[in-house]
Amino acid sequence: ARTSVYTEIEDNLNFCKELSRSMVLVDDCGIGKTFCTKHIIKKMRNTFYVDCSQAKSKQLFIRLLAKTVGIDNQGKYYDVLANLKYYITTLEKPLIILDEAGDLEYTAFLELKGIWNGTDGVCGWYMMGADGLRDKIDKGIKNKKVGFAEIFSRFSDEFIKLVPNGKADRQAFYTELIGAVASANLKDQGKIKPLINKCIGKETTLRYLETLIKIGS
């Protein structure tokens, strides 16, 4: 379903890729950020998706990133890191998506800054996460922890957010989102409004909607 979330993320990814810029998206869980991103990048060359929750430490993160972009991730760590930086600069308009970025350990965050510096102007970056990522960056900056202010600056000095803050606006956003996804996945359109009401009433997400659709509610 081409939801507003899908359209916004697609615009963000194209912007970062074409102009080699960096952005950080921090938003509610369960609005389809990961699903939309994975679907969008299927049609994008030299675009790589990394689930940071699977590689939280510096070593694991760099080796996973190297493997994801398609180079050898074995051998000495600093050789892998150097090869990774060099290889990224040889690609045409590469884009690297870091999902669940809030799971990265501190040393991995610092290494990310180094990779960004080594690929500045030739690689786009898109960091995604929920409130944990925002809290980690805000806390790191507030406590003047080395690296966090620099990383935030490199990622445009702002958090991109798709879900509105006001109660009425949030409800309208979720009504549209849930309705669009339900409409794309149900033959019986008469079930859509009851599903929207059930999800809105429980203040739940697309994951709950998926469950309701599967069980036929």
Number of C-alpha atoms within 10 A of each C-alpha: 14 12 17 15 19 21 13 14 21 16 12 18 25 17 15 20 25 15 13 18 22 27 24 26 21 25 21 14 15 15 21 17 21 19 11 19 19 13 12 16 18 10 9 14 13 16 22 19 18 20 19 25 15 13 20 21 17 19 16 17 23 23 20 19 23 21 16 16 20 12 15 14 21 11 9 8 15 11 12 21 20 12 15 24 17 14 15 21 16 12 15 14 19 23 28 23 24 21 22 21 27 24 20 24 15 19 13 21 21 17 17 18 16 16 17 19 13 17 19 15 14 20 26 26 23 22 22 25 22 19 12 15 22 19 13 17 19 15 13 16 17 11 10 11 12 12 20 22 17 13 20 19 13 19 20 13 14 13 17 16 14 18 18 14 10 9 9 9 12 14 17 14 17 21 17 15 23 24 21 17 18 24 17 12 14 13 10 9 12 10 15 22 15 11 20 19 14 16 20 16 10 9 11 16 18 18 14 16 20 15 11 15 16 9 7 9 12
